[in-house]
Amino acid sequence: MKPLKILDASVALKWFIEEPSGQEAADLLLAEVEASPKNFLVPDLFFAEMLHVLNRVMQNEDKVKEAISLLEDLGIERVGLGHELLKTAAHIAGRYKLSGYDAIYAATAKLTKGRWYTFDEKAHKKLKSLNISVAVGTP
């Protein structure tokens, strides 16, 4: 069985906001999500991050609501921020010098034996030894 793919908000943002780099890789992941949503997972934090950035960038309540609804309709499973996840994230954040946000994604990957898909190459490099992350759009 393939490991679950934990999606970072940096990937999903490109589904709503076109950017010059990484668009093709993000679109390929979206096609995968649409075909097999059960292969993907996000921590609850994902939706809070998406709401924050979409609100800042779109500056239109109706468009933000529509984008969030589209994300929810994809059928990606969510993981709550329970004790074990937060404890693991705290360890990863301290040991690998990651933000708490990034550590939550990394902890989700670690606890589910999945892979965190992110455009944050710096964070990915910090976690290289754990083999729990994938830098999207890099060879």
MINU-94828 format. One record per atom (N, C-alpha, C): residue in one letter; atom name; x, y, z. Coordinates in pm, whole numbers. Each point is the difference from the previous one (the first is absolute). Example, Ala and Ser with C-alpha at 12.3 -4.5 7.8 and 13.67 -1.06 7.14 Angstrom:
<pts>
+-------+--------+--------+--------+--------+
: torgu : kedren :   east :  north :     up :
+-------+--------+--------+--------+--------+
:     A :      N :   1319 :   -569 :    780 :
:     A :     CA :    -89 :    119 :      0 :
:     A :      C :     90 :    120 :      0 :
:     S :      N :    -35 :    105 :    -72 :
:     S :     CA :     82 :    119 :      6 :
:     S :      C :    -77 :    109 :     73 :
+-------+--------+--------+--------+--------+
</pts>
This chain:
<pts>
+-------+--------+--------+--------+--------+
: torgu : kedren :   east :  north :     up :
+-------+--------+--------+--------+--------+
:     M :      N :     85 :   -120 :      0 :
:     M :     CA :    -85 :    120 :      0 :
:     M :      C :     89 :    125 :      0 :
:     K :      N :    -38 :     96 :    -82 :
:     K :     CA :     75 :    126 :     -7 :
:     K :      C :    -25 :     83 :    125 :
:     P :      N :    102 :     76 :     41 :
:     P :     CA :    -21 :     88 :    116 :
:     P :      C :   -101 :    110 :    -32 :
:     L :      N :    -74 :     42 :    101 :
:     L :     CA :    -93 :    112 :    -16 :
:     L :      C :     78 :    126 :    -35 :
:     K :      N :    -63 :     87 :    -74 :
:     K :     CA :     59 :    130 :    -35 :
:     K :      C :    -65 :    106 :     87 :
:     I :      N :     82 :     64 :     82 :
:     I :     CA :    -48 :    108 :     86 :
:     I :      C :     24 :    130 :    -75 :
:     L :      N :   -105 :     70 :    -34 :
:     L :     CA :     12 :    121 :    -81 :
:     L :      C :     23 :    124 :     85 :
:     D :      N :     98 :     76 :    -40 :
:     D :     CA :     28 :    129 :     63 :
:     D :      C :    -88 :    106 :    -65 :
:     A :      N :    -33 :    103 :     74 :
:     A :     CA :    -78 :    111 :    -54 :
:     A :      C :     72 :     66 :   -118 :
:     S :      N :    133 :     -4 :     -2 :
:     S :     CA :     75 :     61 :   -110 :
:     S :      C :    -32 :    -66 :   -134 :
:     V :      N :    -38 :   -126 :      3 :
:     V :     CA :    -38 :    -72 :   -122 :
:     V :      C :   -141 :     42 :    -41 :
:     A :      N :    -93 :     -8 :     93 :
:     A :     CA :   -140 :     30 :    -30 :
:     A :      C :    -22 :    146 :    -40 :
:     L :      N :     81 :     90 :     50 :
:     L :     CA :    -16 :    142 :    -37 :
:     L :      C :     15 :     20 :   -150 :
:     K :      N :     87 :    -78 :    -61 :
:     K :     CA :     22 :     13 :   -145 :
:     K :      C :   -121 :    -46 :    -81 :
:     W :      N :    -92 :    -69 :     63 :
:     W :     CA :   -123 :    -39 :    -69 :
:     W :      C :    -94 :    119 :    -17 :
:     F :      N :     22 :    104 :     79 :
:     F :     CA :    -87 :    118 :     -3 :
:     F :      C :     73 :    127 :    -45 :
:     I :      N :    132 :      1 :     18 :
:     I :     CA :     79 :    118 :    -32 :
:     I :      C :    115 :    -44 :    -90 :
:     E :      N :     -7 :     36 :   -125 :
:     E :     CA :    105 :    -42 :    -93 :
:     E :      C :    130 :     72 :     30 :
:     E :      N :    105 :    -79 :      2 :
:     E :     CA :    134 :     53 :     23 :
:     E :      C :     92 :    -54 :   -108 :
:     P :      N :    106 :     72 :    -31 :
:     P :     CA :     88 :    -42 :   -109 :
:     P :      C :     71 :   -134 :     23 :
:     S :      N :     33 :    -31 :    123 :
:     S :     CA :     74 :   -124 :     23 :
:     S :      C :    -86 :   -102 :     75 :
:     G :      N :     14 :   -124 :    -39 :
:     G :     CA :    -66 :   -108 :     70 :
:     G :      C :   -144 :    -26 :    -37 :
:     Q :      N :    -54 :     77 :    -92 :
:     Q :     CA :   -142 :    -14 :    -34 :
:     Q :      C :    -31 :   -139 :    -56 :
:     E :      N :     83 :    -49 :    -88 :
:     E :     CA :    -24 :   -130 :    -62 :
:     E :      C :      0 :   -112 :    105 :
:     A :      N :     96 :      3 :     90 :
:     A :     CA :      9 :   -102 :    105 :
:     A :      C :   -123 :      5 :     91 :
:     A :      N :    -44 :    121 :     35 :
:     A :     CA :   -119 :     15 :     85 :
:     A :      C :   -124 :    -51 :    -72 :
:     D :      N :    -11 :     29 :   -129 :
:     D :     CA :   -115 :    -45 :    -77 :
:     D :      C :     -4 :   -153 :    -13 :
:     L :      N :    117 :    -61 :    -12 :
:     L :     CA :      7 :   -147 :     -6 :
:     L :      C :    -47 :    -61 :    132 :
:     L :      N :     38 :     61 :    110 :
:     L :     CA :    -46 :    -49 :    131 :
:     L :      C :   -151 :     17 :     15 :
:     L :      N :    -54 :    111 :    -51 :
:     L :     CA :   -145 :     20 :      5 :
:     L :      C :    -71 :   -109 :    -80 :
:     A :      N :     52 :    -34 :   -116 :
:     A :     CA :    -60 :   -108 :    -80 :
:     A :      C :      3 :   -132 :     76 :
:     E :      N :    109 :    -25 :     73 :
:     E :     CA :      9 :   -121 :     82 :
:     E :      C :   -103 :      2 :    112 :
:     V :      N :    -15 :    115 :     64 :
:     V :     CA :    -98 :     13 :    109 :
:     V :      C :   -141 :    -28 :    -54 :
:     E :      N :    -32 :     59 :   -113 :
:     E :     CA :   -133 :    -19 :    -58 :
:     E :      C :    -26 :   -146 :    -37 :
:     A :      N :    105 :    -71 :    -45 :
:     A :     CA :    -14 :   -141 :    -39 :
:     A :      C :     -4 :    -93 :    121 :
:     S :      N :     79 :     31 :    103 :
:     S :     CA :     11 :    -89 :    116 :
:     S :      C :     17 :     78 :    131 :
:     P :      N :   -105 :     66 :     46 :
:     P :     CA :     14 :     82 :    121 :
:     P :      C :     43 :    -79 :    123 :
:     K :      N :    -26 :   -129 :      3 :
:     K :     CA :     36 :    -82 :    116 :
:     K :      C :    151 :    -17 :     15 :
:     N :      N :     77 :     37 :   -102 :
:     N :     CA :    146 :     -8 :      7 :
:     N :      C :     61 :    125 :     64 :
:     F :      N :    -85 :     95 :     39 :
:     F :     CA :     46 :    129 :     51 :
:     F :      C :    -56 :     25 :    139 :
:     L :      N :     73 :     84 :     72 :
:     L :     CA :    -35 :     32 :    138 :
:     L :      C :     51 :    140 :     31 :
:     V :      N :    -73 :     72 :     85 :
:     V :     CA :     47 :    131 :     47 :
:     V :      C :    -30 :     14 :    148 :
:     P :      N :     88 :     69 :     73 :
:     P :     CA :    -35 :     34 :    138 :
:     P :      C :   -104 :    112 :     -3 :
:     D :      N :    -80 :     12 :    104 :
:     D :     CA :   -101 :    106 :      5 :
:     D :      C :     62 :    138 :    -24 :
:     L :      N :    124 :     16 :     37 :
:     L :     CA :     72 :    126 :    -21 :
:     L :      C :     -6 :     46 :   -145 :
:     F :      N :     -2 :    -94 :    -93 :
:     F :     CA :     -2 :     28 :   -144 :
:     F :      C :   -112 :     99 :    -35 :
:     F :      N :   -120 :    -25 :     51 :
:     F :     CA :   -113 :     86 :    -34 :
:     F :      C :     13 :    139 :     61 :
:     A :      N :     57 :      9 :    118 :
:     A :     CA :     23 :    131 :     62 :
:     A :      C :    102 :     79 :    -81 :
:     E :      N :    106 :    -67 :    -44 :
:     E :     CA :    101 :     67 :    -83 :
:     E :      C :    -59 :     46 :   -133 :
:     M :      N :    -78 :    -87 :    -61 :
:     M :     CA :    -61 :     36 :   -128 :
:     M :      C :    -93 :    120 :     16 :
:     L :      N :    -82 :     -1 :    104 :
:     L :     CA :    -90 :    111 :     25 :
:     L :      C :     78 :    130 :     18 :
:     H :      N :    107 :     -5 :     76 :
:     H :     CA :     82 :    118 :     26 :
:     H :      C :     57 :     58 :   -130 :
:     V :      N :     65 :    -83 :    -78 :
:     V :     CA :     67 :     51 :   -121 :
:     V :      C :   -100 :     37 :   -109 :
:     L :      N :   -101 :    -81 :    -20 :
:     L :     CA :    -99 :     33 :   -102 :
:     L :      C :    -71 :    131 :     33 :
:     N :      N :    -32 :     21 :    126 :
:     N :     CA :    -65 :    125 :     41 :
:     N :      C :     91 :    119 :    -28 :
:     R :      N :    127 :    -15 :     30 :
:     R :     CA :     96 :    109 :    -22 :
:     R :      C :     19 :     29 :   -149 :
:     V :      N :      8 :   -106 :    -81 :
:     V :     CA :     29 :     17 :   -142 :
:     V :      C :   -124 :     36 :    -82 :
:     M :      N :   -109 :    -71 :     25 :
:     M :     CA :   -122 :     22 :    -80 :
:     M :      C :    -77 :    124 :     43 :
:     Q :      N :      1 :     30 :    129 :
:     Q :     CA :    -72 :    115 :     55 :
:     Q :      C :   -145 :      7 :    -47 :
:     N :      N :    -63 :   -118 :     -7 :
:     N :     CA :   -138 :     -8 :    -43 :
:     N :      C :    -64 :   -117 :     74 :
:     E :      N :    -88 :     31 :     91 :
:     E :     CA :    -60 :   -102 :     87 :
:     E :      C :    -64 :   -114 :    -78 :
:     D :      N :    -76 :     33 :   -104 :
:     D :     CA :    -69 :   -104 :    -77 :
:     D :      C :    100 :    -92 :    -70 :
:     K :      N :    106 :     56 :    -56 :
:     K :     CA :    101 :    -83 :    -67 :
:     K :      C :     73 :    -89 :    100 :
:     V :      N :     28 :     53 :    117 :
:     V :     CA :     68 :    -79 :    104 :
:     V :      C :    -90 :   -115 :     44 :
:     K :      N :   -128 :     29 :     25 :
:     K :     CA :    -94 :   -105 :     40 :
:     K :      C :     -8 :   -109 :   -108 :
:     E :      N :     -5 :     42 :   -125 :
:     E :     CA :     -7 :    -95 :   -111 :
:     E :      C :    125 :    -87 :     -4 :
:     A :      N :    116 :     61 :     16 :
:     A :     CA :    126 :    -75 :     -3 :
:     A :      C :      5 :   -102 :    114 :
:     I :      N :    -39 :     40 :    119 :
:     I :     CA :      1 :    -90 :    115 :
:     I :      C :    -98 :   -115 :    -23 :
:     S :      N :   -116 :     31 :    -54 :
:     S :     CA :    -98 :   -105 :    -31 :
:     S :      C :     54 :    -99 :   -102 :
:     L :      N :     68 :     51 :   -102 :
:     L :     CA :     60 :    -88 :   -101 :
:     L :      C :    103 :    -92 :     64 :
:     L :      N :     80 :     53 :     91 :
:     L :     CA :     98 :    -83 :     70 :
:     L :      C :    -69 :   -109 :     83 :
:     E :      N :   -104 :     39 :     72 :
:     E :     CA :    -72 :    -98 :     82 :
:     E :      C :    -64 :   -109 :    -86 :
:     D :      N :    -49 :     40 :   -117 :
:     D :     CA :    -68 :    -94 :    -89 :
:     D :      C :     96 :   -100 :    -66 :
:     L :      N :    129 :     24 :      8 :
:     L :     CA :     96 :    -94 :    -58 :
:     L :      C :      0 :   -135 :     73 :
:     G :      N :    -43 :      0 :    125 :
:     G :     CA :     -8 :   -124 :     75 :
:     G :      C :    129 :    -46 :     65 :
:     I :      N :     93 :     92 :     18 :
:     I :     CA :    126 :    -33 :     66 :
:     I :      C :    -28 :    -19 :    149 :
:     E :      N :     51 :   -109 :     55 :
:     E :     CA :    -20 :    -26 :    142 :
:     E :      C :     78 :    101 :     84 :
:     R :      N :    -58 :     38 :    114 :
:     R :     CA :     62 :     93 :     93 :
:     R :      C :     46 :    -73 :    126 :
:     V :      N :    108 :     50 :     57 :
:     V :     CA :     51 :    -52 :    126 :
:     V :      C :     -7 :    112 :    103 :
:     G :      N :    -58 :    -29 :    114 :
:     G :     CA :    -10 :     99 :    107 :
:     G :      C :    135 :     22 :     67 :
:     L :      N :     11 :    110 :     68 :
:     L :     CA :    124 :     36 :     69 :
:     L :      C :     -3 :    -54 :    142 :
:     G :      N :      4 :   -131 :     12 :
:     G :     CA :     -5 :    -65 :    130 :
:     G :      C :    135 :      0 :     71 :
:     H :      N :     -1 :    -57 :    119 :
:     H :     CA :    118 :      0 :     87 :
:     H :      C :    123 :    -62 :    -68 :
:     E :      N :    -16 :   -119 :    -57 :
:     E :     CA :    115 :    -69 :    -61 :
:     E :      C :     59 :     80 :   -116 :
:     L :      N :    -86 :     57 :    -82 :
:     L :     CA :     46 :     80 :   -114 :
:     L :      C :     75 :    124 :     49 :
:     L :      N :    -56 :     68 :     98 :
:     L :     CA :     65 :    122 :     51 :
:     L :      C :    132 :    -32 :     70 :
:     K :      N :      4 :   -109 :     73 :
:     K :     CA :    124 :    -42 :     67 :
:     K :      C :    109 :    -33 :   -104 :
:     T :      N :    -38 :    -71 :   -104 :
:     T :     CA :     95 :    -34 :   -107 :
:     T :      C :     44 :    127 :    -73 :
:     A :      N :    -93 :     90 :    -25 :
:     A :     CA :     32 :    126 :    -68 :
:     A :      C :     96 :     84 :     85 :
:     A :      N :    -20 :      3 :    129 :
:     A :     CA :     89 :     76 :     88 :
:     A :      C :    143 :    -56 :     -7 :
:     H :      N :     12 :   -131 :     -1 :
:     H :     CA :    132 :    -63 :    -13 :
:     H :      C :     65 :     37 :   -133 :
:     I :      N :    -75 :    -13 :   -109 :
:     I :     CA :     53 :     29 :   -133 :
:     I :      C :     37 :    147 :    -12 :
:     A :      N :    -85 :     89 :     50 :
:     A :     CA :     28 :    144 :     -9 :
:     A :      C :    130 :     34 :     72 :
:     G :      N :     19 :    -55 :    119 :
:     G :     CA :    121 :     28 :     77 :
:     G :      C :    124 :    -62 :    -60 :
:     R :      N :     -9 :   -125 :    -34 :
:     R :     CA :    117 :    -74 :    -49 :
:     R :      C :     45 :     44 :   -139 :
:     Y :      N :    -97 :     29 :    -89 :
:     Y :     CA :     33 :     30 :   -140 :
:     Y :      C :    -16 :    148 :    -34 :
:     K :      N :    -25 :     81 :    101 :
:     K :     CA :    -10 :    147 :    -18 :
:     K :      C :   -104 :     38 :   -106 :
:     L :      N :   -121 :    -53 :     17 :
:     L :     CA :   -111 :     32 :    -88 :
:     L :      C :   -101 :     87 :     74 :
:     S :      N :    -82 :     71 :    -75 :
:     S :     CA :   -110 :     73 :     62 :
:     S :      C :    -99 :   -102 :     56 :
:     G :      N :    -80 :     43 :     93 :
:     G :     CA :   -103 :    -88 :     54 :
:     G :      C :    -95 :    -49 :   -108 :
:     Y :      N :    -31 :     88 :    -95 :
:     Y :     CA :    -90 :    -37 :   -109 :
:     Y :      C :     59 :   -113 :    -84 :
:     D :      N :    124 :     18 :    -43 :
:     D :     CA :     65 :   -102 :    -81 :
:     D :      C :     17 :   -129 :     79 :
:     A :      N :     29 :     12 :    128 :
:     A :     CA :     18 :   -118 :     84 :
:     A :      C :   -129 :    -81 :     12 :
:     I :      N :   -114 :     66 :     -5 :
:     I :     CA :   -128 :    -72 :      5 :
:     I :      C :    -18 :    -85 :   -125 :
:     Y :      N :     34 :     55 :   -117 :
:     Y :     CA :     -7 :    -80 :   -122 :
:     Y :      C :     98 :   -116 :      6 :
:     A :      N :    123 :     27 :     45 :
:     A :     CA :    102 :   -104 :      9 :
:     A :      C :    -42 :   -108 :     99 :
:     A :      N :    -56 :     40 :    112 :
:     A :     CA :    -46 :    -97 :    100 :
:     A :      C :   -115 :    -85 :    -55 :
:     T :      N :    -87 :     62 :    -77 :
:     T :     CA :   -109 :    -74 :    -63 :
:     T :      C :     58 :   -108 :    -91 :
:     A :      N :    101 :     38 :    -78 :
:     A :     CA :     65 :    -97 :    -89 :
:     A :      C :     66 :   -111 :     81 :
:     K :      N :     71 :     38 :    103 :
:     K :     CA :     71 :   -100 :     82 :
:     K :      C :    -96 :    -99 :     65 :
:     L :      N :   -106 :     51 :     60 :
:     L :     CA :    -94 :    -86 :     73 :
:     L :      C :    -83 :    -89 :    -92 :
:     T :      N :    -22 :     42 :   -124 :
:     T :     CA :    -80 :    -80 :    -93 :
:     T :      C :     88 :    -79 :    -97 :
:     K :      N :    132 :     11 :     17 :
:     K :     CA :     96 :    -62 :    -92 :
:     K :      C :    -23 :     49 :   -144 :
:     G :      N :    -37 :    128 :     -8 :
:     G :     CA :    -25 :     63 :   -129 :
:     G :      C :    116 :     88 :    -41 :
:     R :      N :    -24 :     84 :   -101 :
:     R :     CA :     99 :     96 :    -49 :
:     R :      C :    -68 :    136 :    -11 :
:     W :      N :     69 :    102 :     54 :
:     W :     CA :    -50 :    137 :     -3 :
:     W :      C :     44 :     65 :   -131 :
:     Y :      N :    -95 :     39 :    -83 :
:     Y :     CA :     27 :     64 :   -130 :
:     Y :      C :     -8 :    152 :     18 :
:     T :      N :    114 :     66 :    -22 :
:     T :     CA :     10 :    143 :     25 :
:     T :      C :     86 :     69 :   -104 :
:     F :      N :    -22 :    128 :    -20 :
:     F :     CA :     89 :     80 :    -83 :
:     F :      C :    112 :     62 :     84 :
:     D :      N :      0 :    -25 :    129 :
:     D :     CA :    102 :     54 :     89 :
:     D :      C :    124 :    -89 :     -3 :
:     E :      N :     87 :     27 :    -94 :
:     E :     CA :    120 :    -82 :    -18 :
:     E :      C :     94 :      7 :    120 :
:     K :      N :      3 :    114 :     66 :
:     K :     CA :     84 :     18 :    119 :
:     K :      C :    -44 :    -96 :    112 :
:     A :      N :   -130 :     -6 :     24 :
:     A :     CA :    -52 :    -91 :    103 :
:     A :      C :     26 :   -145 :    -40 :
:     H :      N :    -22 :    -30 :   -127 :
:     H :     CA :     24 :   -136 :    -50 :
:     H :      C :    145 :    -42 :     26 :
:     K :      N :     93 :     87 :    -29 :
:     K :     CA :    142 :    -32 :     20 :
:     K :      C :     32 :    -27 :    147 :
:     K :      N :    -64 :     74 :     89 :
:     K :     CA :     24 :    -20 :    143 :
:     K :      C :    -47 :   -139 :     46 :
:     L :      N :    -99 :    -54 :    -71 :
:     L :     CA :    -59 :   -128 :     39 :
:     L :      C :     49 :   -118 :    -83 :
:     K :      N :     96 :     26 :    -87 :
:     K :     CA :     46 :   -102 :    -95 :
:     K :      C :     27 :   -135 :     67 :
:     S :      N :     65 :      0 :    115 :
:     S :     CA :     38 :   -125 :     67 :
:     S :      C :   -122 :    -81 :     46 :
:     L :      N :   -115 :     64 :     18 :
:     L :     CA :   -120 :    -70 :     46 :
:     L :      C :    -78 :    -66 :   -114 :
:     N :      N :     25 :     42 :   -123 :
:     N :     CA :    -71 :    -53 :   -118 :
:     N :      C :   -152 :     12 :     14 :
:     I :      N :    -45 :    117 :     44 :
:     I :     CA :   -145 :     22 :     18 :
:     I :      C :    -51 :    118 :    -82 :
:     S :      N :     86 :     58 :    -84 :
:     S :     CA :    -43 :    116 :    -78 :
:     S :      C :     43 :    -13 :   -144 :
:     V :      N :    -73 :     73 :    -85 :
:     V :     CA :     29 :      7 :   -143 :
:     V :      C :     -4 :    147 :    -39 :
:     A :      N :    109 :     47 :    -62 :
:     A :     CA :      2 :    136 :    -51 :
:     A :      C :    -65 :     -1 :   -138 :
:     V :      N :   -121 :     51 :     -8 :
:     V :     CA :    -77 :     -2 :   -124 :
:     V :      C :     68 :     90 :   -103 :
:     G :      N :      5 :    -48 :   -122 :
:     G :     CA :     53 :     81 :   -109 :
:     G :      C :    151 :     -1 :    -13 :
:     T :      N :     67 :    -80 :     81 :
:     T :     CA :    147 :    -11 :    -13 :
:     T :      C :     34 :   -140 :    -48 :
:     P :      N :    107 :    -12 :    -76 :
:     P :     CA :     37 :   -131 :    -54 :
:     P :      C :     44 :    -98 :    107 :
+-------+--------+--------+--------+--------+
</pts>
